[in-house]
C-alpha cells in the first residue's frame, strides 16, 4: 500500500522521530556513546582492520591527500554548520566510517589484484543534465538495451566486489527496506531497486565529492570548497572503481550507460577521463527543476536536522542549478564527440521517438530486442511511485502562496 501524500516539504516519519528520541535518551543515560565526527576519530575507527599501505593501494600520494583534505573539510562543516539532530549525527558518522572502510578495502583489493585497474573500458554513454530533468528515466531506457551495461544501485553504494559470493544485492535490499521505513516518501523522489540500473553517485561519494552530502546536510563551506577545487582526483577514483566493477562483472566490452547530476558540474574532469564518450544531454523547464530539487533536498535534510531553512534550500538550489548549467554549457562547447539532446516534455509525450532520435544522433543501432526491453522498462516506470512527486511539490508551492 502506498504511503499517504507527503504533507509538507519538511515532513518526516514517526519512526524517524522515535529513532531520534531514542538516540538522545541513550546518549544521556550512557547506554550508547556519542558518535564522533572529527576526522582523526572516524579515520581511526574505520581503519582498524587495515594497514597504512591500503590507503595508497592503486593510488598516488596526491589522490590520497585529496581524500584526507576532503574528509577534514567535510567533518568540520558537519560539526559547525549542519545542525544535525541525534539521528542525523548517527547517520553522518555511519556514512563517513563506511566510506573510509570501503576506500581502504578497495586499496587492499588493488594491491592484491592490480590488473583490475588496467581493465579496458568501451566508450561510455553518459547522460548529462540537471537533477530532476529526466536523467533517471533516460538512463534506464538506454541501460535496458542488451548491447549496453549499467551500474547496479547496490554496486554504486558498495563498490567493493563480494567474494566468493556477491551479497551486495541482499545488503542493498535491506538498506532500501530500512530507508523506506525511515522515509516513506523516498520512492516518490527516486525509483529505487537494489539490483536496478542506477546512478554512480555512490562512487563519487566514496571520494568525498560533495554531491551526495550537500543534498543531506547544510554544509555550505564544504560545498564552496569542493566547487572551487579540482575534481580530477575524485574522477580518477571513479575511473578505478569503474574498471574494477567492469572486471568483476565481465562487461567491460559493453558501453556503460552512466549518469549522475553532478556530472554537469564536473564535465571537464569527466571528459578528461572518457574523451571518447557519447553524451546525452537532458533539458527541462527551469522552474520544475528547481522546485523538484528543493523538494528532494528538503526531504533528506528534515530527517537529519530539526533546524532546516526551506527558504535557504530553495535559494541554494537555484544557485546550484545555475552553476551546473554554466559549467555544463561551457564544457559542451569544447566537446567534439557525439551529443544527443533530449527534452523532458518530449520524452514524456513520445519516449520511443525520442529514443530513436537519440540513437541516430549518437550513431548507434536500435535493435528490436532493445526496443522491447525499453518498452518493458517504460511500463515499469509508469507504475512507479515516482510519478506522484510532481503533484507533491506543486501542492507545496500552492500552499505557500
N, C-alpha and C positions, 0 to 999 in steps of 0.2 A: 504494500500500500504506500503511495507517495506521501511525503510529509505535507503538513498544511503549508500554505503560502508563507513565505518569509515576510514577517510583518513590518520590518524596518531594516535599513542597511546595517545597523549595528546590533541586530538581534543575535542572541546566542542560545544554545540549547540549555535545558535544565541540567543535563548531565555535565556540561562544561562548568556551570555554576557550582554544582555539587563537588566536582573534582577540585575546583579552585578552593572551595571552603575546606575540604578535607586536607588538602596540602597545607593550607595556612595553620590549621589546628595541629597537624602532625609536626610541623616545624616548631610551633610554640611549645608543644609538650615534649619535644625531644625525641619523638618516635622516628623521625627522619631528619637527616642532615640537610642544611640549606645548600642547594646546588651552586657551586662557584661558577663565575663567568669571567674570571681573569685568565688570560692566555696561558700563563705558566701552569696553573692548576688543571685546566682542561687538557692541555697537551700531556702533562704528566699522567693523568688518569687514562687517557686514550692510548698512550704508548707503552703501557706496562708489559704487553706481550710481544713487543717488537724491539729491534735493535736500531742503533743510530744509522746503520747502513741502509735500512729500509726507507728512510726519509729521502735518500738520494737515488734509490733504485730506479734506473731508467731516466733520471732527471739531471739537469745541470744544477750547479750551485745557485745560479741566478733564479731558476724556477722554484727551487726550494725556499729561497729568501723571499720571493714574491708571495708565496703561500704564508709564510710566517708573518710578513708585514700585514697582509690582509686579515689574518687571524687577530693580530693585535688591534688593528683598527676596528674590526667588527666587534670584538669584545668590549672595547671602550665605548663604542656607540650604543650598544645594547645596555650597558650598565648605566650610562649617563643620559641617554636620550629616550629610550624605548618605553619607559614607564610600564614595565611588564607586571602583570599580576602573578600570583604564585604558579598558576598553571602555565602561563607564558614563560616564566623563568625556567620551569622544569622542561618545557618543550625546547627552549633555546639551548639549554645545557645539553640535552639529549641529542639535538641535531648537530651541534658543534663537535661533541665527542664522537658521534658516528662518522662524521666527515673525516676527522683526523684518522680514526681507525681504518676507514676504507682507503685513505690515501697511503697509509703505511702498508696495508695489506697488498695494495697494488704494487708498491715499490718492492715488496718482498717477492711477489709473483714475477715481476720483470727482472729481478736479479736471478731468479731460478730459470726463467724462460725468456731470455732477451729476444729471441727470434720473433716473438709475438709483435714486437714493436716494428719489425720490418715487413709486416703483412701488407701486401699491395691492396689498394682500395680502388674500386671502379669509380669513375667520376660521379659524384653525388648529385642528386636533385634536391635543391634547398628551397624551401618555402620561406619567403621573407615578407614580413608585414607586421603591422601593429597587433598587439594582443586584442582579442575580441573582433578581429577583422575577417573571420572565416578561415584562419590558418589551420585549425584543427580539422575541420571538415575536409578541406582541400588536401591536407597532408594524408588523411586516412583514405581518401579516394585514390590518390596516387599510390599509396602503400599497398592497396588491395591488389594491384597489378602483380601477377605471379612473376613478372620479369624484374620486379623491384624487391627490395627488402626494407625493413624499418626496425627501429629500436622499440623493444617492449617497455612498458611502464616499469615493470619490476627491475629490468636491467638498467634503466636510467637512474633509478634511485638506489640500486645496489649493484654497482659496476664490477664488483669482484666476482668472477665466474665461480659457480659452485662446483665442487669436485669431491667424490666421483659423481654424485647425484646433484643436479642443479635444483635446489629447493626455492629459488627466488620467486617463482610464480606463487607458491604457497605462502611465503612470507609477505609478498606483495598483497595477496588477497586478505591476509589477516590485518595488515596495516590499513587497507581500504575499509575493511569491516569496522575497525575501531574509529577511523576517521569519519565514517558515516554516522556512527553513534554520537560522536562528539559534535559533528556539524551536519545535521540532517539535510541541509541545502547544498551540500558540496557538489552533487551530481548535476544540479541546475547551473553551476558555474563552469564545470568542465566534465565531459562524459568519460568516466574512468573505467578501466578494466585492467586487472593485474598483468595479463599477458597480451593486452591490446597494443597496437602501434601507438606510440605516444612521443611527446617531445623530449628532447635531450636536456631538459632543464636541470635534471639531477647531475649530469656530467659537468655543467657549468658551476653548479652549487658546490660540487666536490673540489673545485679550485678556488672557492670563496669569491666567485663573481657575485655581484650584488643583486642580480635579478630576482632570485628566489627569496632573498631576505628582505628587500625593500617592500615586497608585497605582503610581508607578515608583520613587520615592526617599523616603528617610527625611528629611523636611523639616518637622518639627513647628512651627518658628517661622513658616514661610510659611503653613502650614495655619491656624495660630491667627490670623495677621494677616488672611488672606483671609476666614476665617469671621467675623471681627469687623468687617469692612469693608462698606461699602455696595456692593452688586453692580450698581448702576444703570449705571455706565459700561461694565461688561462686557456687559450686555444691550443697551445702546444700540449697541455694536459688533456684537453678534449680530444685531440688527434690520437694521443696514445691510448686513451680509453676506447675510442672508436676502432682502432686497429685490433685491440685486444678482444673486443666484442665480436668483430668480424671473424677473427681467427677461431674463437670459441664456437661460434655458430656455423662456421664454414660457408659464409655467404659473401665473402669479400669480392667475388666476381660480379655480384649484382649491384646495380646503382642503388645506394641507400637514399631513401626519401627522409629528409631531416627538417625539423622546424623548431625554433624557439623564438618567441617575440624579441628576445634580447639580441638575436642576430641582426636586427635592423640597426641597433645601436653600435654594434661591433663589426659591421660588414667588412671593413678593410682587413682586420685581423683574420676573419673567417676566410675571405677570398685569398689571402696570402697562403693559407693552409690548403685550400682547394681551388687553385686557379682555373681548373678545368671543369668547374661545377656548372650545372644548368640551374637557372634561377626562375622561380615562380613568385611573382610579387603580387600581393593582395591589396585591395583598396576597399574602404568602407566609409560611409558618411561620418564626418569628424565628430558630430555630437553623439551619435550612437556609440562610437568607440570610447569616448571619454566617460560617458555615463556608465557603460558596461564595465570598464576598467575600474572606476571608482567603486562600483558595487562589489566587484570581486575583492578588491583590497580591503574595503570596509569589513566584509565578512571575515577575512582572515585576521585582521587586527583586533576585531572586537572579542575574539575568543581569548586572546593573549594579553589584553590590556583593558583596564577599567577606565582609562582616560584617553579615549580616541576622539580626535577632532575631525569630523566628517568634512567640514569646510576645507581644512588643510589637505585632506586626501584628494578632494576634487581639484584644488589648485595645483597640487603636486603632480597629479596625473595629466592634467592639461599641459604642464611643463614637460613632463616626460615624453608625452606623445609628440609634442613639437620637436623636442631634441632628437628623438628617434627618426622622425620624418626628415629632419635636416641632414642627419648623418647618413641615413639610407640613400637619400637622393644624391648626395654628394658622391658617395661610393659608386652608385649605379652609373654616373656619368663617365667614369673611367673603366667600366667593365665592358669588355668586348665579346663576351660569350653569349650563348642563347638566353633570352629572357622572355618569359610569358607573363602577361599582366591579366589578373582576374579580378573582376568587380564582385563584391559581396552580394549585391542585389541580383546581378545577372546569374550568379551561381545558385541563388535561391529560386529564380524563375525557371532555369533550364540547366541543371547541372551537367547533363550529358553533352549538350552543345558546348558548354564552357570547357569541359574536359577535352573534347575533340579539338577545339581551338588551341588549347594549351599544348597538347601533344604535337600539333602541327608547328607551333612556334618553337618548340624545343627540338624538333627534328626526330621525334620518337614515333614508333608504330603502335597504334592502339589495337590490340588483338581482340578477338571475340571473347576469349577467356577473361581478359582484363575487364571488358565492358560488363560481363556477367558478374564478376567479383565486385566491381564497383556498385552495381545495382543492389547487390546484397548488402554492401556496406551502407549505402544510402538508405535502404529500408531500415536497417538497424538504427541509424542516426535519427530517422524520422520518429522513432518511438522513444527516444531518449528524453530524460527529464530536462536536459539542457535547453530544449526548445521553449521552456517556460521562463527563462531568465530575462528575455527582453521585456515581457509583460511586467515582471517584478520591478526592474529598475525604472520603467516608465511610471509605474504606480508610485514608487518612491518620489519621483520628481513631481508628480501631480500633487502629492500630499504636502510637499514643501512650498508650493506656490501659494 
